[in-house]
């Protein structure tokens, strides 16, 4: 089957998580149902109404939230005076725990896409007692080699776009961590420099989908574009705030910690992140997980085949 019908939240609010941040959350489906939390991508994308539809609303109590600095959460990362030092993986994990307790949930299924899979995996590794199952797609683990692949390695596949991408940087910034170099531009006190860098970053993000230039509508919203580019480069330029050892991959290293948590990984066979074999290695290091590969799908949780596999996974875990 495809997605479940559209639904609206039965409750929502703004959770004060400290550091001057308030996080938007909403709950949908059955108030007495099996709890599940949706972790969006980016980092910095914000949650989408479409994500409510991967769950049977008669069975699940579906929780969505906008992570710090994006969507309806405040303050927004697009504002130059927003303090990004209090937007890290550890902060987001703490926010999840605060929200879980606020909603009176003992354990919940964690559903994540792209960056949401990184956050979901690390959350489950550090708080295994709070996670009943994991359903992840467009899987990533946030390692340094993955960032290097997405910012520099794919330049061999998209040489024209890569030349433009690197060409926006000062000459002495083109040999190191490109995400960190772009983040320095986006943190410039010069608004014109910030805006030009955010546009160049999202142009590269569009190129490696791959998609035609300026075809991603969300990147045409100046506020979204700035907040997204600022947040992504903040995380990618700082080892995803995963600590020492991320050169080899902290999340992959700690995959055995997930041994008591069932999980389903749904991955498009054409997802360019597969070039490093990360999802295959993760599944083999995680006892009790299953990997579903979908032919002719890329890094797209809405692709035919991917949708059906994700819904099948949540339907299966609804019976646990």
C-alpha positions as CSV (number, residue, x, y, z in Angstrom):
1,X,0.0,0.0,0.0
2,X,1.0,3.7,-0.3
3,X,0.8,6.4,2.2
4,X,-2.0,6.6,4.7
5,X,-4.6,9.4,4.2
6,X,-3.8,13.0,5.3
7,X,-4.4,13.8,8.9
8,X,-4.2,16.8,11.2
9,X,-2.6,17.0,14.6
10,X,-4.9,16.6,17.6
11,X,-2.4,18.5,19.8
12,X,0.7,20.7,19.4
13,X,2.8,23.0,21.4
14,X,6.1,24.8,21.9
15,X,8.5,23.1,24.3
16,X,11.0,25.3,26.2
17,X,14.3,23.3,25.9
18,X,16.5,25.9,27.4
19,X,19.3,28.1,25.9
20,X,16.6,30.5,24.7
21,X,15.2,27.8,22.3
22,X,11.5,26.7,22.0
23,X,10.9,23.5,19.9
24,X,7.6,23.0,18.0
25,X,6.0,19.6,18.4
26,X,2.7,18.0,17.3
27,X,0.9,14.7,17.9
28,X,-1.4,12.9,15.4
29,X,-3.3,9.7,15.1
30,X,-4.5,7.7,18.1
31,X,-3.8,9.4,21.5
32,X,-3.7,5.9,23.1
33,X,-1.7,4.3,20.3
34,X,1.9,3.0,20.0
35,X,4.2,6.1,20.3
36,X,6.4,6.9,17.3
37,X,8.6,10.0,16.8
38,X,9.6,11.4,13.4
39,X,13.1,12.9,13.0
40,X,13.4,15.0,9.9
41,X,16.4,15.5,7.7
42,X,18.8,18.3,6.9
43,X,19.9,19.0,9.5
44,X,17.6,22.0,9.4
45,X,14.8,20.9,7.1
46,X,11.9,20.9,9.5
47,X,9.1,18.4,9.7
48,X,6.6,17.8,7.0
49,X,2.9,16.9,7.1
50,X,3.7,14.1,4.6
51,X,5.7,12.4,7.4
52,X,2.5,11.8,9.4
53,X,1.3,9.4,6.6
54,X,3.9,6.7,7.0
55,X,2.0,5.4,10.0
56,X,-1.5,3.8,10.5
57,X,-3.3,6.6,12.4
58,X,-5.6,4.2,14.1
59,X,-2.7,2.4,15.7
60,X,0.1,5.0,16.2
61,X,0.4,8.1,18.4
62,X,2.7,10.0,15.9
63,X,4.9,12.7,17.3
64,X,6.6,15.2,14.9
65,X,8.9,18.0,15.9
66,X,11.0,20.8,14.3
67,X,14.5,20.4,15.6
68,X,16.3,23.5,17.0
69,X,16.6,26.4,14.6
70,X,14.2,25.3,11.9
71,X,10.6,25.1,10.9
72,X,8.4,26.6,13.6
73,X,10.9,26.3,16.3
74,X,12.5,29.5,17.6
75,X,14.8,31.2,17.2
76,X,15.3,30.4,13.5
77,X,18.8,29.7,12.2
78,X,18.3,32.1,9.4
79,X,18.6,35.0,11.8
80,X,22.2,36.1,12.1
81,X,22.0,36.6,15.9
82,X,20.8,33.1,16.5
83,X,23.3,31.3,18.7
84,X,24.4,28.1,16.9
85,X,26.7,27.0,19.7
86,X,23.7,25.5,21.5
87,X,22.5,23.6,18.4
88,X,24.5,20.3,18.5
89,X,23.7,16.6,18.3
90,X,23.9,16.4,22.1
91,X,21.4,19.3,22.4
92,X,18.9,17.6,20.0
93,X,19.1,14.3,21.9
94,X,18.5,16.1,25.1
95,X,15.5,17.8,23.5
96,X,14.1,14.4,22.5
97,X,14.3,13.1,26.0
98,X,12.7,16.3,27.4
99,X,9.8,16.0,24.9
100,X,9.4,12.2,25.6
101,X,9.0,12.9,29.3
102,X,6.7,15.9,28.7
103,X,4.4,13.7,26.6
104,X,4.4,10.9,29.2
105,X,5.9,8.4,26.8
106,X,8.0,5.5,28.1
107,X,9.3,4.1,24.8
108,X,8.8,5.1,21.2
109,X,9.5,3.9,17.7
110,X,12.1,6.2,16.1
111,X,11.6,7.0,12.4
112,X,14.3,9.0,10.7
113,X,15.3,10.1,7.2
114,X,18.8,11.2,6.1
115,X,20.2,13.4,8.9
116,X,17.2,12.0,10.9
117,X,18.7,8.6,10.6
118,X,22.0,9.8,12.0
119,X,20.2,11.5,14.9
120,X,18.0,8.5,15.5
121,X,20.9,6.0,15.5
122,X,22.9,8.1,18.0
123,X,19.8,8.7,20.2
124,X,19.2,4.9,20.3
125,X,22.8,4.2,21.1
126,X,22.8,6.6,24.0
127,X,19.2,6.0,25.2
128,X,18.4,2.4,24.2
129,X,15.8,2.0,26.9
130,X,13.7,4.8,25.3
131,X,13.6,3.2,21.8
132,X,11.3,0.3,20.9
133,X,12.3,0.1,17.2
134,X,14.0,2.0,14.5
135,X,12.8,2.7,10.9
136,X,15.3,4.6,8.9
137,X,15.6,5.6,5.3
138,X,18.1,7.6,3.1
139,X,20.5,6.2,5.7
140,X,23.6,8.0,6.8
141,X,25.8,7.8,9.8
142,X,27.4,11.3,9.9
143,X,31.0,10.1,9.5
144,X,33.8,12.4,8.2
145,X,34.2,10.2,5.0
146,X,30.5,10.7,4.2
147,X,30.9,14.5,4.5
148,X,34.0,14.3,2.3
149,X,32.1,12.2,-0.3
150,X,29.1,14.6,-0.5
151,X,31.2,17.8,-0.6
152,X,34.3,16.8,-2.6
153,X,34.1,13.2,-3.8
154,X,31.0,13.7,-5.9
155,X,32.8,16.5,-7.7
156,X,34.0,13.7,-10.1
157,X,30.4,12.9,-11.0
158,X,29.3,16.5,-11.3
159,X,32.4,18.4,-12.4
160,X,30.7,21.6,-13.7
161,X,28.6,22.1,-10.6
162,X,31.6,21.3,-8.4
163,X,33.7,23.9,-10.2
164,X,31.1,26.5,-9.4
165,X,30.7,25.2,-5.8
166,X,34.4,25.4,-5.0
167,X,34.8,28.6,-7.0
168,X,32.7,30.5,-4.5
169,X,35.4,29.9,-1.8
170,X,38.6,31.9,-1.2
171,X,41.5,30.1,-2.9
172,X,43.1,29.2,0.4
173,X,39.9,27.5,1.6
174,X,39.5,25.1,-1.3
175,X,41.7,22.2,0.0
176,X,40.3,21.6,3.5
177,X,36.8,20.8,4.9
178,X,34.5,22.5,2.3
179,X,31.5,22.4,4.7
180,X,33.5,24.2,7.4
181,X,34.7,26.7,4.8
182,X,31.2,27.5,3.7
183,X,30.0,27.8,7.3
184,X,32.6,30.5,7.8
185,X,31.2,32.4,4.9
186,X,27.6,31.9,6.2
187,X,28.7,33.3,9.6
188,X,30.2,36.4,7.9
189,X,29.0,39.8,9.3
190,X,28.4,40.8,5.7
191,X,24.9,39.9,4.7
192,X,25.7,39.8,1.0
193,X,28.5,37.2,1.7
194,X,26.1,35.1,3.7
195,X,23.4,35.1,1.1
196,X,25.8,34.3,-1.8
197,X,27.2,31.4,0.2
198,X,23.8,30.0,1.1
199,X,22.7,30.1,-2.5
200,X,25.9,28.4,-3.7
201,X,25.5,25.7,-1.0
202,X,21.9,24.9,-2.0
203,X,22.9,24.9,-5.7
204,X,25.4,22.2,-4.9
205,X,22.8,20.3,-2.8
206,X,20.5,20.4,-5.8
207,X,23.2,19.3,-8.2
208,X,24.0,16.1,-6.3
209,X,20.4,14.9,-6.0
210,X,20.7,15.2,-9.0
211,X,18.1,17.7,-10.2
212,X,18.0,20.6,-12.6
213,X,19.4,23.9,-11.3
214,X,17.0,25.9,-9.0
215,X,14.4,23.2,-9.3
216,X,14.1,22.5,-5.5
217,X,11.3,24.9,-4.5
218,X,12.2,24.9,-0.8
219,X,15.6,26.4,-1.6
220,X,13.9,29.3,-3.4
221,X,12.6,30.6,0.0
222,X,15.3,32.9,1.2
223,X,14.6,32.2,4.9
224,X,14.6,28.5,4.5
225,X,17.7,28.6,2.3
226,X,19.7,30.6,4.8
227,X,18.6,28.5,7.8
228,X,19.2,25.2,6.0
229,X,22.6,26.1,4.6
230,X,23.7,27.5,8.0
231,X,22.6,24.5,9.9
232,X,23.9,21.9,7.5
233,X,27.4,23.5,7.2
234,X,27.4,23.9,11.0
235,X,27.0,20.2,11.5
236,X,29.0,18.9,8.6
237,X,31.8,21.3,9.4
238,X,32.0,20.1,13.0
239,X,32.0,16.3,12.6
240,X,28.3,16.3,13.3
241,X,29.2,16.9,16.9
242,X,29.8,13.2,17.4
243,X,33.0,13.5,19.3
244,X,36.4,11.9,18.9
245,X,36.7,9.0,16.5
246,X,34.3,10.3,13.9
247,X,37.1,10.0,11.3
248,X,36.2,6.3,11.2
249,X,32.5,6.8,12.2
250,X,31.3,6.9,15.7
251,X,27.8,5.6,14.8
252,X,29.1,2.7,12.9
253,X,31.6,1.9,15.7
254,X,28.8,1.8,18.2
255,X,26.3,-0.2,16.1
256,X,26.6,-3.2,18.4
257,X,24.9,-1.1,21.1
258,X,21.7,-1.5,19.1
259,X,21.6,-5.2,19.5
260,X,18.4,-5.2,21.6
261,X,16.5,-2.8,19.3
262,X,14.8,-4.2,16.1
263,X,15.3,-2.0,13.1
264,X,14.5,-1.7,9.4
265,X,16.8,0.2,6.9
266,X,15.1,1.2,3.6
267,X,17.6,2.4,1.1
268,X,17.4,3.4,-2.6
269,X,20.0,1.5,-4.7
270,X,20.9,4.7,-6.5
271,X,21.5,6.7,-3.3
272,X,24.9,8.2,-3.8
273,X,25.7,7.7,-0.2
274,X,25.9,4.0,-1.0
275,X,29.3,4.6,-2.6
276,X,30.9,4.1,0.8
277,X,28.9,1.0,1.7
278,X,27.8,2.6,4.9
279,X,24.3,1.2,5.0
280,X,25.5,-2.3,4.2
281,X,28.2,-2.1,7.0
282,X,25.7,-0.7,9.5
283,X,23.2,-3.5,8.9
284,X,25.9,-6.2,9.3
285,X,27.2,-4.6,12.5
286,X,23.7,-4.3,14.0
287,X,22.2,-7.6,15.2
288,X,18.4,-7.7,14.7
289,X,18.3,-5.2,11.8
290,X,17.1,-5.8,8.3
291,X,18.0,-4.0,5.1
292,X,15.5,-3.4,2.3
293,X,17.1,-2.1,-1.0
294,X,14.8,-0.5,-3.5
295,X,15.8,-0.6,-7.1
296,X,15.9,2.7,-9.2
297,X,15.4,4.9,-6.1
298,X,17.8,7.5,-4.9
299,X,18.1,9.7,-1.8
300,X,14.3,10.2,-1.7
301,X,12.0,8.9,1.1
302,X,9.0,9.6,-1.2
303,X,10.2,7.4,-4.1
304,X,8.0,4.5,-5.4
305,X,9.1,1.4,-3.6
306,X,10.6,3.3,-0.7
307,X,7.2,4.5,0.5
308,X,5.8,1.0,0.4
309,X,8.7,-0.4,2.2
310,X,8.6,2.2,5.0
311,X,4.8,1.7,5.5
312,X,5.3,-2.0,5.6
313,X,7.9,-1.6,8.3
314,X,5.7,0.6,10.5
315,X,2.8,-1.8,9.9
316,X,5.0,-4.7,11.0
317,X,6.1,-3.0,14.2
318,X,2.6,-1.9,15.0
319,X,1.9,-5.5,15.8
320,X,4.7,-5.8,18.3
